[in-house]
């Protein structure tokens, strides 16, 4: 198992990692819909993070 991106040595990284922040999503948006919206960019994963105080 590899180390998380923030805890790994820069020499051991196998490639460039790109992350995108998308704000103001509808509460009905799920990870599949988000991935489908970005399908032209071939996303590997999608994660929706919510504020634990407001959920």
MOQUI-V349581 format. One record per residue. N is the residue number from 1. RES is the residue in one small letter. SS is DSSP state (h for helix, s for strand, l for the rest). PHI is phi in radians with two decimals (999 if undefined). OMEGA is omega in degrees with one decimal (NA if undefined). Layout:
n->{N	N}
res->{RES	RES}
ss->{SS	SS}
phi->{PHI	PHI}
omega->{OMEGA	OMEGA}
//
This chain:
n->{1	2	3	4	5	6	7	8	9	10	11	12	13	14	15	16	17	18	19	20	21	22	23	24	25	26	27	28	29	30	31	32	33	34	35	36	37	38	39	40	41	42	43	44	45	46	47	48	49	50	51	52	53	54	55}
res->{x	x	x	x	x	x	x	x	x	x	x	x	x	x	x	x	x	x	x	x	x	x	x	x	x	x	x	x	x	x	x	x	x	x	x	x	x	x	x	x	x	x	x	x	x	x	x	x	x	x	x	x	x	x	x}
ss->{l	l	l	l	h	h	h	l	l	h	h	h	l	l	l	l	l	l	l	l	l	l	l	l	l	l	l	l	l	l	h	h	h	h	h	h	h	l	h	h	h	l	l	l	l	l	l	l	l	l	l	l	l	l	l}
phi->{999	-1.46	-1.29	-1.07	-1.00	-1.48	-2.10	-1.84	-1.28	-1.05	-1.25	-1.55	-1.26	-1.51	-3.13	-1.34	-1.99	-1.97	-2.22	-2.26	-1.65	-2.15	-1.82	1.02	-1.33	-1.18	-1.11	-1.49	-1.27	-2.04	-1.12	-1.14	-1.10	-1.14	-1.10	-1.11	-1.14	-1.89	-1.04	-1.15	-1.75	0.92	-1.21	-1.53	-2.72	-2.46	-2.37	-1.84	-1.83	-2.00	-1.28	-1.13	-1.34	-1.89	-1.53}
omega->{-178.4	179.2	176.1	-175.9	-176.8	-174.0	-178.2	177.3	-174.6	179.8	-176.3	-178.7	-175.1	-179.9	179.8	178.6	178.7	177.0	-179.9	174.9	176.2	-176.8	176.8	176.8	174.3	178.3	-179.9	179.2	174.5	-175.1	178.6	178.1	179.3	177.8	178.6	179.9	-178.6	-174.3	179.6	-178.6	178.7	179.5	177.3	-179.6	175.7	-179.8	177.5	-179.3	178.2	177.9	-176.4	179.5	-174.5	-178.3	NA}
//
